[in-house]
Amino acid sequence: MKIMAVDFGDARTGLACCDRTEYLASPIGVIHDKDFGSVVQKVAASASEYGAEMVIVGHPINMDGSEGPRAQLCADFADQLARLVNVPVRLWDERGTTVSATGYLNATNTRGKKRKEVIDEVAATIILESYMNYRCNHPDED
């Protein structure tokens, strides 16, 4: 199944997509937009463009398991997106993805402006890889 992941942000929203075999997750871009409604529309268009059969939206739950204002905003984003696409939209716990993305970028010595340009799509890719691993290890769920 072709799955697209979204790392929703205030100014930049990262996107990633996997192949139909759910083997390889790849970054597909960053939406540079601060308008909530506009970002929802652009993500819906990207889901259609890439033929996504499911969309995963990163859900930034606090480390203690509670949900703060950011988690609610992402839930609202997922709800709005679900109204525009004809595929399932699910929230996925994204705790630690920015730290992991930073680690990957440090390992590849990606710094400065280049880091800022790619960190959101790297985070979306990590969210997608996490979800794909879950699906692989829980084939009877979902």
N, C-alpha and C positions, 0 to 999 in steps of 0.2 A: 504494500500500500504506500502511496506517495504521501508523505506527511510534511507539513510546513510548520516550523516553530517561529515564535515571535518573542523577542525580548523588548517589551514596550518601555519607552522612556519619554521623559518630558520634552527633549529636543531631538533625540535620535532613537529610532526603533530598528533593531537588528532583525534580520530574517535569515532562516536557514531552511533547507529542504533536503529530503533524502530520496534515494532512488526507489524504485518499486519493490526491490527485494529487501528494503530496510537494512541494507548493509553499510551504506556510506552516507553520512550526513555532511553537507557542504554549505558554507555561507553563500547567500545569494544577494546580499546587499543591505544597505542601510537607508531608511527613510528619514530625511532631514526635514522635520516639520514639527511645530509646537502646537498645532491646532488638533485637538482630540478627534473631532469629527472627520477632519481631513485624513488623519492617520488611519482611522478605521476604514475609510473608503479606499485608501491606497493599499492597505493590507488585504482587503477583500479582492481588489483587482489583481494583486500579486498571487493570491491563492488560486484565482481563476487562470491567470497566465501560466503558472507552473503546474496546473492540473492537480492541485492538492486534493486528496481524498479525506483529509483530516487536518485540523489546525490545532496546534498546541500553543497555549499562551503561558509564558512564565509567570508564576504566582509567587511573589516575594514574601513568603511567610517569615516571621521573625524566628530567630534561633530557638526561642522558648516555645515555638509552636503557635503563638498568637498571631492575629492578623492586624496589621496597622493600616493607616490611611492609604499607603502605597498598594497594599494587597487588595484593598477594596477598589481602588482605581483600576487595577488590572482586571479584577472580576467584572467591573462595569464595562471595560474595554471588550472583554470576551463576550459579554452579553450583547453588546452592540454589534460586534462582528458576526455573531451567530445569526443575527437578523438579516445579514447581507449575503451570507454564503449558504450554499445548499449541502454543506458537509458538517460533520460533528466538530464542535469547538470545545476543547477541554483545557482546564487550568492544570498546570504541572508545577510542583514545588521546585523553585529555582534557587533554594538556599545554597550559597557557596559558588554560584556560577561566575560571578564577577571576579572573585578571588582566583578561581581556576583559570579564567580567561587572562587575568593579569599574569599568572604563572606561565601560561603558554607564551604570551607575548614577551615576557622576560627571557624565557628560554630561547626564543628566536631573535632576541635583541631588537625587538620592535619598539621604538621609542618615539616620544614627541607627537608631532602632528599625525604621523602614520598610525600610531597606537590609538589615538582618539578616533580616527577614521574607521578602524576595524574592530575595536573592542566589543561593540554591540552585536555585530554579526558573529563574532567568535562566541560570545555569551549565548546567542540563539542556537549556535551549533552545539554547544555543550548541553543546553536544555534538551535539544532534539536527541542527542546521543544518550542522555540519561533516560528519556522516554523510550527510545528504541531498545535499550538494554532491559528495561522493565518489561516491555512486550515480549522480548525474547525469553525472559525467565518466567513469565506468567502467561503462557500461550492461551490458557482457557479464559482469561479475563479480557475485558475490553470488547 
